[in-house]
Amino acid sequence: MRLTPITIAITLLLGSRVLTYSSEDISWTDKPFRNVDRAFATDFARTVSKGAWMFSIDHRASEALDDEPLQNFLGFDSGNLKIGMGLRYGVEDRIDLGIARYNGTFDAFDVYQFDTRVRMLNEEDAAFDLGFRSGLSWYDETEKSDFSGFFGGFTLGKTLRSRIHLTLGILHHTESTGQGKTEADPDHSTALSGSINILLGERWTLTAEASGSIDGYDAGRTMWAAGPRLITKGHSFAIVVSNSQNISLDGLAAGSDVDSDPLFGFTITRRM
């Protein structure tokens, strides 16, 4: 069976039924869930707590999940593996700083991302979370001159019935990227994004996210990703199925340009 956005929606619907049959009293405001600061690639309207560090590792395959999965090890042996490594530090309870690096696969450059994130509203005090994030993407290209772009965006967050956390965001990037982007295309992209995150138990969540361009350069498809995540006291481990390798903000702003069946990946975070 091929995974499609419809399949993902059905999976989330079935997962949400777990909420009806479980009597456990858990919430996204409880530890360790309140330390989660993102879905997979898209943000929550949360920041890393003051004095804490958050380290992240992302991997996304380049070949389709069902393309000889045993021989290609779910796509990881096919080459052009997208790898992201990031580190965030909580300067204050509602302000954190981040740095990340994403290798070039089909692109001719690596991306270095620097940003500041501010939690402007907290849903425990207001009706919803509101976060703002802005920063710089630096493109390290070996055969040409380096270039850069700026980004900024807002994210809303809301918890429903304790176990469902929803986000809605808007992101603008002055120098978005994509495999099919040419000099004739607009430099910028503005995208809408969102996620649904469901608590299935004391440690497990089910997450789906999407991001698509609404202005400027459009890679042609809406990016989507979904999968389960295990959350422990200091770690999270997620298995991801997605239609995109775009995990840096310059790529997310443009959507997805991968014309294939879904790709396999994983995300690991460590809070220190």
N, C-alpha and C positions, 0 to 999 in steps of 0.2 A: 504494500500500500504506500502510495506517495503522500508525503506530508504537505499539506497546503494550509493557508490561513483558516479555511473552514475546519480542517482537522484539528488545528490548534484551538479554535473556539470550542469545538465539541469536547476536547480534552479538558479545557478550563471549566466548562459547564459540569462535566462529570466530577472534576475535582472539587467544585464548589458544593456538590451534594454532601461531601464529607462533613461540611459544617453543620448540616442538619442532624447527622447521626452521632456526632461526638459531643460528649458532655464536659470535655476539658475546658476549663476557664483560662484561655490564653488570649493575648492581644498583641498587636504591633507596638504597643507602648511598653511591653514587658521586656526584660532582658532575656535573651541576647538580641531580640528582634529590633529593638529601638536603636541598636548600633549599626543596622544595615543602612547604607547611604546611597544605594542605587539598585536598579533592577539588574540588567546585565551591562549594557553600554549607556543607557539613559539614566539620568539622575533621579534620586528622591530629592525633596526639598528639605534635606537634612545636612548637617555638617558633622565632621568628626569632633568628638568632645575635647575640651581643652586639655592640652598636654598629651593627647593620644596620637598614635601613628596608625595609618591604614595602608598596608601594602597589598597590591593586587597584581595578578598574573592572568592574562587572557590569551587563549589559543583558538584560532579558527582555521580549519582546513580549507583548501582551495578547490578540491574536487568534490563532486556530489557524494552524499552519504551512501547512496545505493549503487555507486559505480565500483563494482568488484570490491565490496566492503571488507572481505577477509584478506584478499591480496593487498589492498591499499590501506589496511588498518583504519577503516572508516574515513579514509581521505587523508590521514596524517602522513602516509608514505608517498604522497603524490607530489611533494615539493611545494614551494611558494606558501609555506605555512605562515599565517599572520600571527605575530607575537606582540603583545602589549605588556609593558611593565610600568606600574604607577606607584607613587607614594604620596600620601596626604598627611598633613599635620594640623592638629587643632590649635590655632593661635588663641582663640577665645571659645567660649561655649557655643557661639553662633557664627564663628568665622574660622575657615580653614584654608590652607594653601596646598596646591597640588602640582606635581611634576610627573610627566609620563613620556615614554618613548614607544613608538610603534614602527616596526620595520617595514620597509618597502617590499611588496611582493611583485605585483604586476606594475606598480608605480616605480619610477626611477629615483625615488627619494625616501628617506626616513623622516618621520614626523616627531618633533619634540613639542610637547604641550605644557604650557605654564598657565596657571589660573588661580583666581581667588573666588571663594564661594561664601555667600552670606545667607544665613537663615533669618529672614526678615520677620516671619510670623511663625508661631508654634501652635499647632492645633489644640494643644492642651490648655492654651490661654485664649486662643481665637477659634474661629470656626474651621480653619484649615491651616496647613503649612504653606508657606511661601518662601521660595529660595531664589537667589540671584547668583549667577556665575558669569565671570568674564575673564578673558585672558588672551594669550598669544599662541599661535601655532607657528613653529619654525620648521621649514622644510630643508633638510640637508641633502643636497643633490651633488653627486660626485662629478658629473661631466658638465654641469652648468652652474651658474651662480645660484647660491641659496636664495630663498625668498620666504615671505612670511605673510600671515594674515591674522586679523583680530576677530574675536568672537564674543558674544554675550547672549544671555538668555534667562528666562524666568521659568520656574517650575512650581506648580500647585500640587499639594498632596492632601489626601483625605482618607481617613480610616472609617470603614463602614462595618457595623456589627462586630467590631473588635478584630475580626480575622481577615478582612479584605482591605487592602491599601491600594488606592488608585492615585495615579499621577497624570498630569497634563502639562506639557511644556512647549515653549516656543524658543527657537534658537536661530540666531543670525550669525553667519560667518562670511567675512569679506573675501576669503580665498578658499572656497570649498574645492574638493577634489573628487575625481572619479576616473575609472579606466577609459571611458569614452569621451572625456572632456577635451575640447579643442580650444585653440586661441580665439575662435569665433564665438564661443559660449560666454555667457556672463561670468564674471569672476565670483560673484557672491551667490549665496543660497540662504533662504529662510525656510525653516522647517517646523512643522508641528510634530510633537511626539507624545506618547502616552504609554502607560503600563498598568497592568493589573497583577496584584500579588496576593496570593491566597495562602493562609496558614492551614496546613493539613494536620499538624500535630505539634508536639513540643519541640521538634527539631526540623521538620520538613516544610518546605513551601513550594508552591507552583507559581511560576512567573511567566508572563508574556509581555512583550514590548513591541512598539512599532514607531517608525519615524519616516516622514516623507516631506519632500520639498513642496512649498506652496508659492515660492517666488524665486526668481533668478535661475541658476543652473539646476536642472532636474536630471538625475541619473537614469530615470525612466521607470523605476519601480519603488514601491514603499518597502522600506526595510522592516523585517519582522524577525523576532527571535522568541523562543519559548523553551521551557524545560524545568526540571525539578532542582531544588537546592537544599542542601543539608547545612544547617546552621548550628554551630557549637558555641562554647563560651567565647572563643577568640577567633575562630575560623569560619569560613563558609566555602562550600564546594558545590559548584553548579555544573550540570551537563546541559549544553546548549545546542539546539537545532535552529538554524537561521538560513535566510536566503542571501546573506551578505557577510563579507569579511570586514566591512566598515565598522570599526569600533572606536576610532578617534573622532573627535567632534567635527573636523573638516569633512569627513566622509559621511557621518550621520546627517549632516545638514543637507546633503544632496540626495539621500535615499540609498537605494541599492542598484548596482549595475551588473549584478551577477545573473547570467541567463543560464540557470541550471536548476536541478533539483536541490533540496536543502543541503546545507553544509553542516558538518559536525564540529563541535568545539567544547571548551570548558573554561570556567572562570574560578579562580581561587582568591580569596581575600584573607588577610591576617591582620587582626587588630592588636596593637601593642601599647 
